[in-house]
Amino acid sequence: MTDKILSISRRTRSTPFTRRVEAAGVKGYTVYNHMLLPTFFDSKEADYWSLCNDVQVWDVSCERQIEVFGPDSERLIQLMTPRDISRAVVGQGLYAPLCDENGGLVNDPVLIKFADYDWWISIADSDVRLWARGLAHGLGLDVTIREAAIWPLAVQGPKAEQLVTRVFGDEVPGIRFFRSKMLEFQGKAMMVMRSGYSKQGGFEIYLNDPDLAEPLWDELFDRGQDLNVRAGGPNLIERIESGLLSYGNDMTYQHNPFECGLDAFIDLDADIESMSLPALRQIRGKHENQLVGLVFDEAVNFVEFAVSADGRKVGDVRSQVWSPRYQRYLAMAMMRRDYLREHKSVKVDGKIGNIVDLPFDFDAILKEG
């Protein structure tokens, strides 16, 4: 495949960090929530090892914060998700699928209870704001919905805690997973949460003053030189190895949470007002497809991303990558459950691949190999 050029215009919004990202030598972007998201700097593999061994700073301003505040804010948020949010406390994040009246996935954000009557929806790549405003208007709810002036910056990797502590102080190590504290940088308080789109550990800094974007970036790099800090971004290799889902790639509004293995984030028996729960209760156990992992000993070529058997299509590949750590070709595939009930492997490009549950269990995979 030849290299393609992304034409950048005002429709593909830059961020307060873009000048620093460019200076760091970014080699690729994608568009996410109508905003630039850096995809790699050195190479996907070199970036992968940097993330796994040291620490990276990611411009993830594309994780837009849809702010819902007002007396009916919690009611609207609860209508949008089948996860019970009633026990959330201020400063807490909750991974929660958003589902429509048919149980289809609209998004899979982190919900953040920023304050009483003030929620942030830290969205994946879909236009949640328009859906939320339509629901609020149609139901006559007393809420205000806007895209907040927040630009998240992620610090990820095994040395992330050490770096963030140097910049934000000794309260950082006490922050629990999906919990946050308001900490100061150059006299400005901003939310720092232990979270991020990797399994290597780290934090997300919710920058609320664009004038501090470049000073914050520079401070992280100045204080992290001995930690081998690098610029980076969500890494395809690491996220697939970790089984982290990507909305729009691994699942869309055509899928429901059961198909994607998100059962743990649905409270089917809760006494809550959620627009998707009646449909989800009906389709539980009856869904036709399941997102699974495929493992091959060598790289394979999926023709038009299809998985076929006996002349019929039995699934399609959603994401795929070669793992340099485990020396296996990994794929996430949406497969027909009737095929999965009778088969533990697939044949693609003349090669046999094992069908496994997600996330990948590499101890078992390597033992079998």
Beta strands, then each sheet from edge to edge (+ up, - down):
strand 1: 28-32
strand 2: 35-40
strand 3: 55-59
strand 4: 65-69
strand 5: 93-95
strand 6: 98-99
strand 7: 105-107
strand 8: 110-115
strand 9: 118-122
strand 10: 144-147
strand 11: 151-156
strand 12: 180-185
strand 13: 188-193
strand 14: 202-207
strand 15: 229-232
strand 16: 289-296
strand 17: 306-309
strand 18: 312-323
strand 19: 328-336
strand 20: 345-348
strand 21: 351-356
sheet 1: 1+ 2-
sheet 2: 12+ 13- 14+ 11- 3+ 15+
sheet 3: 5+ 8- 9+ 4- 10+
sheet 4: 6+ 7-
sheet 5: 17+ 18- 19+ 16- 21+ 20-
end
